[in-house]
Amino acid sequence: MTARKQIKKQQRLEREGQRRAIERSRLRRRLLQFGAAAIAITAVAAIAVAFGPWSGSGEGEETLPALSLTMGDNYFRPDPLTIQADQKYGLTVVNEGQVIHDVWMAGSDGKTSTGDDIRSDPIPGGGSASEKIKYDNPGTYYFVCTFHAGMGGTLIVQ
C-alpha cells in the first residue's frame, strides 16, 4: 500500500471515529434531556398529589342549594329566577335548544363588565354548565344570552 493510500485510510478512520463520537455525544444529551424531563414530570405530579387536598377554595366540598335555569332557542325558564340575598347557590344551566347559548348575569353592582359578573362558557345544544352565584343586595338583575339579541331574563334577589 502506498503512503498516500495509508494517509487517506487513516483520515477516513479518523473521520468515522469523530462521527461516532458526535453520535454518542448526541445520544447522551438526548438521554439526559429525557431523564431530566421524566424527573420534572414526576416532581410536578408528586407536588400535585402532596398539595392537592389543600389547594383551591374548598368550594367543592360545600353543599349549596341547587337552582336550575333552562334555556332554549330564544327563551330562559324560569323567568324570573328568584333567590335570597347573601346565600350562595349552585346554578345548573341546561341548553334545551338546537344552537349554542350562554348566560351572562350582571353582578351584585347591577352592571355588566365590572368584574363581578357571572358568565358561563358557551353551551352547545343539549349541553349544560354549572356556576356558583351569590348576590349580596336585594334587587332586580338581568341576564342575557350573548349570542342572541333579545334573549334575556330577570333575576330577583329578595
C-alpha positions in Angstrom: 0.0 0.0 0.0 1.3 3.4 -0.9 1.9 6.1 1.6 -0.8 8.2 0.0 -3.4 5.4 0.4 -2.3 4.9 4.0 -2.8 8.6 4.8 -6.3 8.6 3.1 -7.2 5.4 5.0 -6.0 7.0 8.3 -8.0 10.2 7.6 -11.2 8.1 6.8 -10.8 6.2 10.0 -10.4 9.4 12.0 -13.5 10.9 10.4 -15.5 7.8 11.2 -14.3 7.9 14.8 -15.2 11.6 15.0 -18.7 10.9 13.6 -19.2 8.0 16.1 -18.1 10.3 19.0 -20.5 13.0 17.9 -23.4 10.5 17.6 -22.5 9.1 21.1 -22.5 12.7 22.5 -25.9 13.4 20.9 -27.3 10.2 22.3 -26.0 11.0 25.8 -27.5 14.5 25.6 -30.9 13.2 24.5 -30.9 10.6 27.3 -30.0 13.3 29.8 -32.8 15.6 28.5 -35.3 12.7 28.6 -34.2 11.9 32.2 -34.5 15.5 33.2 -38.0 15.7 31.7 -39.0 12.5 33.4 -37.8 13.8 36.8 -39.6 17.1 36.3 -42.8 15.4 35.4 -42.5 13.1 38.4 -41.8 16.1 40.7 -44.8 18.0 39.4 -47.0 15.0 39.9 -45.7 14.5 43.4 -46.3 18.1 44.3 -49.8 18.0 42.9 -50.6 14.9 44.9 -49.0 16.2 48.1 -50.7 19.6 48.0 -53.9 18.7 46.1 -56.1 18.4 49.1 -55.1 21.9 50.4 -55.3 23.7 47.1 -58.4 25.5 45.8 -61.1 27.4 47.5 -62.7 24.5 49.2 -66.0 25.2 47.5 -66.1 21.7 46.0 -66.9 20.3 49.4 -69.7 22.8 50.1 -73.3 21.7 49.8 -75.1 24.5 48.1 -78.8 25.0 47.5 -79.4 24.0 43.9 -81.0 26.1 41.2 -81.8 25.2 37.6 -82.1 27.6 34.7 -83.2 26.1 31.4 -82.7 27.9 28.1 -83.8 27.2 24.6 -83.8 28.9 21.3 -84.8 32.5 22.4 -86.0 31.8 26.0 -84.9 31.3 29.6 -87.0 29.4 32.1 -88.0 30.2 34.8 -88.3 33.9 34.2 -87.9 35.4 36.6 -85.4 33.3 38.6 -85.7 34.1 42.3 -83.0 33.7 45.0 -82.3 35.0 48.6 -79.7 37.7 49.2 -76.5 36.6 50.9 -77.0 33.0 50.0 -74.7 31.1 47.7 -76.3 28.8 45.1 -75.2 26.1 42.8 -76.8 27.0 39.4 -77.2 24.4 36.7 -77.8 25.9 33.3 -79.3 23.5 30.7 -79.5 24.3 27.0 -82.6 22.6 25.5 -82.2 24.5 22.3 -80.6 23.4 19.0 -78.0 26.1 18.9 -75.2 27.4 21.2 -76.2 29.7 24.1 -74.6 31.2 27.2 -75.6 33.1 30.3 -74.2 36.5 31.3 -75.6 37.9 34.6 -74.9 41.3 35.9 -73.1 41.1 39.2 -74.2 42.4 42.6 -73.5 46.0 41.4 -76.2 45.6 38.7 -73.7 46.4 36.0 -72.0 44.2 33.4 -68.3 44.1 32.6 -67.3 45.2 36.1 -65.6 42.0 37.4 -68.4 40.6 39.5 -70.4 39.2 36.6 -71.4 35.6 36.3 -70.8 34.3 32.9 -71.0 30.7 31.6 -68.9 29.3 28.8 -70.8 28.7 25.5 -73.1 25.7 25.9 -73.9 23.7 22.8 -77.5 22.5 22.2 -78.3 19.6 24.6 -75.4 20.6 26.9 -75.2 22.0 30.4 -72.9 24.0 32.7 -72.6 24.7 36.4 -72.0 28.1 38.0 -71.9 29.4 41.6 -73.9 32.5 42.2 -74.3 34.8 45.2 -75.9 38.3 45.4 -75.4 40.5 48.5 -78.0 43.1 47.7 -81.7 42.6 47.1 -82.9 43.9 43.8 -83.7 43.0 40.2 -80.8 41.9 38.0 -80.8 41.0 34.3 -79.1 38.2 32.4 -78.8 37.6 28.6 -77.5 35.2 26.0 -74.7 37.0 24.3 -75.2 35.0 21.1 -78.8 36.1 20.6 -80.1 39.7 20.8 -83.4 39.9 22.7 -82.8 36.6 24.6 -82.8 37.6 28.3 -84.2 37.0 31.7 -84.6 38.5 35.1 -83.1 37.5 38.4 -84.9 38.7 41.5 -82.9 38.8 44.7 -85.1 39.0 47.8 
